[in-house]
Amino acid sequence: MSTEHTMRAISQNVLGGPEVLQEVRLERPAPGPNQVLVRVRAAGVNPTDWKHRATGGFLGDPPFVLGWDVSGVVEATGIGVAAFQPGDEVFGMLPYPYGHG
């Protein structure tokens, strides 16, 4: 997998405590219609993150990448995005509950 088209993420393959988290390389996603791709500079960890890490909750079984709160710079935009352009600094929350990672 070429690092040019990948991203680093913190993922888990099993449920459990912080020790189940591991850094992985994943294919970098392309933004879909009305979506932006953000190069993350900071991400939050909230009670919902550690609860899902331990129990899976409504996300089901791993593997998955958790996290909903994000801050960074727009890397690319999908069709229909008019309010943002590459280089814009942004922060926000991914669609909860299924927009994690």
Secondary structure, DSSP 8 states (H G I E B T S, - for coil): --GGGEEEEEEESS-SSGGGEEEEEEE-----TT-EEEEEEEE---HHHHHHHHH-GGG-SS-B----EEEEEEEEE-TT--S--TT-EEEEE--TTTT--
